[in-house]
Amino acid sequence: MRAFVFPGQGAQTIGMGKDLADAYPAAKTVFDEVDAALGEDLSGLIWAGDIETLTLTRNAQPALMATSLAAIRALEAEGVSMAAASFVAGHSLGEYSALAAAGALSVADTARLLRVRGTAMQEAVAVGDGAMAALLGLDFATVQDVAAEAAGDAVCEAANDNDPAQVVVSGHKAAVERAVDLAKERGAKRAVLLPVSAPFHCSLMAPAAERMAAALADVTIQVPQVPVVANVLASAVDDPERIKALLVQQVTGAVRWRESVAYMVGQGVTEIYEVGAGKALSGMIRRIDRSVAATPVGGPDDVKAAAAAILT
């Protein structure tokens, strides 16, 4: 059994997806659809803009989705259908890419939702008030304790359970800085603030969750062709209304990536393809379970190799 997974924010680079668009007309169509849905030349920014502008949350989220869906269309052009996967999953915004890949959302609706999501998450907390930090070498339970101790009267919460040795905390900047110091005292190998513009996946994102609830109310979600492993559940869902509710919860809830991968492996998955920009998820997957073959699929050569392996 295999799964397709989709990266989240931080994987963006200038030029991503251009080689796919040049090699596969169906991949180019995805970028055209996203540009039309947003009413702007996002693909121009992705391929020839500056990284600071691309990294803005409102741009990075639809851009990464477009790149992932372009890779999916390239795989389809090589003969790989979504029926080749038993599950799809995505890290944070990647869950939207997963839903689009599985046919639950149109590319246009996904682009518009991610523009709302990115903007709402950016505006939920004043710049400078929030922070996130990666704590390496501590398990999730220990990080939860560290976050609770660091919070005091502020907010500091475990936001991303990425793999057995990497957990991210999120919240008020001073509290997150306290968590970094406490983590080092508890034996963390590294504890570093992340270069992000807002404290994602914590209760400070509640205003953004409200905006997403309103945006999702106006969108039709179809039953996905492949079960989607939801970030906040770490298990599969396929009911459209349940998916909507979970996408709202996801804005403030923790990304349970370690558990999500473990769930898929427990269901029999032995091959996972990371579809889109970067290789971060493949590294996490290998640290979660070394028995799983984790393969990035980001460019035309990757697409051809993946298609050959899947169709053999």
C-alpha positions in Angstrom: 0.0 0.0 0.0 1.1 3.6 -0.6 0.2 7.1 0.3 0.7 10.5 -1.2 1.6 13.3 1.2 1.9 17.0 0.6 4.3 19.6 2.2 3.4 22.6 4.3 4.8 26.1 4.7 8.6 26.4 4.7 9.1 24.3 1.5 8.7 27.2 -0.8 11.5 28.2 -3.2 11.6 30.6 -6.2 11.2 28.6 -9.4 9.4 25.6 -7.8 7.1 23.8 -10.3 8.5 25.6 -13.3 10.1 22.5 -14.7 6.8 20.6 -14.2 4.8 23.3 -16.0 7.3 23.3 -18.9 7.3 19.5 -19.2 3.6 18.8 -18.7 0.7 20.9 -20.1 -1.6 19.6 -17.4 0.8 20.9 -14.7 0.9 24.3 -16.4 -2.9 24.4 -16.3 -2.9 24.1 -12.5 -0.8 27.3 -12.2 -3.2 29.0 -14.7 -6.2 28.0 -12.7 -4.7 29.3 -9.5 -3.8 32.6 -11.1 -7.3 32.9 -12.5 -8.9 32.0 -9.1 -6.8 34.7 -7.3 -7.0 37.3 -10.0 -3.3 37.8 -10.0 0.0 36.4 -11.5 1.0 34.2 -8.6 2.9 31.9 -10.9 5.1 34.9 -12.0 5.9 35.4 -8.3 6.6 31.7 -7.8 8.9 31.4 -10.8 10.6 34.8 -11.0 9.7 36.8 -7.9 11.6 37.4 -4.6 11.6 34.9 -1.8 10.5 37.4 0.8 7.3 38.1 -1.0 6.7 34.4 -1.8 7.2 33.5 1.8 4.4 35.8 3.0 1.8 33.4 4.4 -0.9 34.6 2.0 1.3 33.8 -1.0 3.2 30.7 0.2 0.1 28.7 1.0 -1.6 28.8 -2.5 1.8 28.6 -4.2 2.8 25.4 -2.4 -0.6 23.9 -3.2 -0.2 24.8 -6.9 3.2 23.1 -7.0 1.9 20.0 -5.3 -1.1 19.8 -7.6 1.1 20.4 -10.7 3.1 17.3 -9.6 -0.1 15.3 -9.2 -1.2 16.3 -12.7 2.2 15.3 -14.0 1.9 11.9 -12.4 -1.5 11.5 -13.9 0.0 12.3 -17.3 2.4 9.5 -16.8 -0.5 7.1 -16.1 -0.7 7.2 -12.3 -4.2 7.8 -11.0 -5.3 8.6 -7.4 -6.5 5.0 -7.2 -2.8 4.1 -6.8 -2.9 5.6 -3.3 -4.7 4.1 -0.2 -4.4 7.4 1.7 -3.5 11.1 1.2 -2.3 13.4 3.9 -0.7 16.9 4.2 1.2 18.9 6.7 -0.8 21.9 7.8 -1.7 23.7 4.5 -0.7 20.5 2.8 -4.0 19.0 4.0 -5.7 21.3 1.5 -3.4 20.0 -1.3 -4.3 16.5 -0.3 -8.0 17.3 -0.5 -7.6 18.8 -3.9 -5.5 15.9 -5.1 -8.3 13.5 -3.9 -11.0 15.5 -5.8 -12.7 16.8 -2.7 -11.9 20.4 -3.6 -11.5 22.1 -6.9 -8.1 23.7 -7.5 -9.8 27.1 -7.8 -11.7 26.7 -4.5 -8.5 25.4 -2.8 -6.5 28.5 -4.0 -9.1 30.9 -2.7 -9.5 29.1 0.6 -5.7 29.1 1.2 -5.6 32.8 0.3 -8.2 33.4 3.1 -6.4 31.1 5.4 -3.0 32.6 4.9 -4.3 36.2 5.3 -6.4 35.3 8.3 -3.5 33.5 10.1 -1.2 36.4 9.4 -3.7 39.0 10.7 -4.8 37.0 13.8 -1.8 38.1 15.9 0.1 41.4 15.6 3.6 41.0 14.0 6.1 40.5 16.8 3.6 39.3 19.4 3.9 35.7 18.5 6.6 33.1 17.8 7.3 29.5 17.1 10.3 27.3 18.0 11.5 23.9 17.1 12.6 21.7 20.0 14.8 18.9 18.9 15.6 15.8 20.9 12.5 15.8 23.2 9.4 13.7 22.9 5.9 15.1 22.5 4.9 14.5 26.2 8.0 16.3 27.5 7.4 19.2 25.1 3.8 19.5 26.3 5.2 19.8 29.9 7.8 22.4 28.8 5.1 24.4 27.0 2.7 24.4 30.0 5.5 25.5 32.3 6.7 28.2 29.9 3.2 29.6 29.3 2.4 31.1 32.7 -0.4 33.6 32.0 0.4 33.6 28.3 0.0 31.1 25.5 2.6 28.4 24.7 1.4 25.2 23.1 2.8 22.2 21.3 1.8 23.0 17.7 3.5 20.4 15.4 4.4 16.8 16.5 6.6 16.3 13.5 8.6 13.2 14.4 10.0 11.4 17.4 12.7 14.1 18.0 11.1 17.2 16.6 8.2 19.1 18.2 7.3 22.7 17.5 5.8 25.1 20.1 3.8 28.1 19.3 2.4 31.1 21.2 3.3 34.5 22.7 6.8 35.4 21.9 8.1 35.7 25.5 6.5 32.4 26.5 8.0 30.6 23.5 11.4 32.1 24.3 11.0 30.7 27.9 10.2 27.3 26.3 13.4 27.4 24.4 15.4 27.9 27.6 13.4 25.3 29.5 13.9 22.8 26.6 17.6 23.2 26.8 17.5 22.6 30.5 15.5 19.4 29.9 18.2 18.1 27.5 17.0 19.2 24.1 19.7 18.7 21.4 18.6 22.0 19.9 15.9 24.6 20.6 15.6 27.4 18.1 13.1 30.1 17.2 11.7 29.7 13.7 11.6 32.4 11.0 7.8 32.6 10.8 5.5 35.6 10.8 2.8 34.3 13.1 2.3 31.7 15.8 0.4 29.0 13.9 -1.5 26.0 15.3 -2.2 27.4 18.7 -5.2 29.1 20.4 -4.0 32.5 19.4 -5.2 31.6 15.9 -8.9 31.6 17.0 -9.8 34.7 15.0 -8.4 32.9 11.9 -10.4 29.8 12.6 -13.6 31.9 12.7 -12.8 33.3 9.3 -12.1 29.9 7.9 -15.4 28.6 9.2 -17.1 31.4 7.2 -15.1 30.8 4.1 -15.7 27.0 4.2 -19.4 27.5 4.6 -19.6 28.8 1.1 -17.6 25.9 -0.5 -18.7 22.5 -1.6 -16.5 19.6 -0.5 -17.0 16.3 -2.3 -16.3 12.9 -0.9 -12.6 12.4 -1.6 -11.6 9.6 -4.0 -9.0 8.5 -1.4 -9.4 8.8 2.4 -7.7 11.9 3.9 -5.7 11.5 7.1 -6.7 14.6 9.0 -4.0 16.6 11.0 -6.0 17.0 14.1 -7.3 13.4 14.2 -4.3 11.4 12.9 -6.8 9.1 11.3 -8.7 9.0 8.0 -11.9 10.8 7.1 -14.1 11.0 4.0 -17.3 12.7 5.2 -17.4 16.2 3.6 -19.1 17.9 6.6 -16.6 16.3 9.0 -13.8 17.4 6.8 -15.0 21.0 6.9 -15.2 20.9 10.7 -11.7 19.5 11.0 -10.2 22.1 8.7 -11.6 24.8 11.1 -10.1 22.9 14.1 -6.8 22.6 12.3 -6.1 26.3 12.4 -5.8 26.3 16.2 -5.1 22.5 16.7 -1.8 20.7 16.7 -0.5 19.0 13.5 -0.2 15.4 14.6 2.1 14.4 11.8 4.1 11.7 13.7 0.8 10.0 14.6 -0.6 10.4 11.1 2.3 8.6 9.6 2.1 5.9 12.2 -1.6 5.5 11.5 -1.0 5.0 7.8 1.8 2.5 8.5 -0.5 0.7 10.9 -3.0 0.4 8.1 -0.5 -1.3 5.8 1.2 1.6 4.0 4.8 0.8 3.0 5.5 3.5 0.4 5.0 7.2 0.8 5.5 9.7 -1.9 6.0 13.4 -0.9 4.4 15.3 -3.8 5.5 18.9 -4.4 8.2 21.2 -3.1 11.1 20.1 -0.9 12.0 16.9 1.0 11.2 17.8 4.6 8.3 15.3 5.0 10.4 12.5 3.6 13.0 13.1 6.3 10.4 13.2 9.0 8.8 9.9 7.7 12.2 8.1 7.8 12.7 9.3 11.4 9.2 8.1 12.3 9.5 4.6 10.8 12.6 3.5 8.9 10.7 0.6 7.4 8.8 3.0 5.1 10.1 4.0 1.7 9.8 7.8 1.6 10.3 9.4 -1.8 10.2 13.1 -2.8 8.4 13.8 -6.1 9.2 17.4 -7.0 10.4 17.6 -10.6 9.9 15.8 -14.0 12.7 13.2 -13.3 11.1 12.4 -10.0 7.7 12.1 -11.6 9.0 9.7 -14.2 10.8 7.6 -11.6 7.8 7.5 -9.3 5.5 6.5 -12.1 7.8 3.7 -13.2 7.9 2.4 -9.7 4.2 2.7 -9.1 3.1 1.2 -12.4 5.6 -1.7 -12.3 
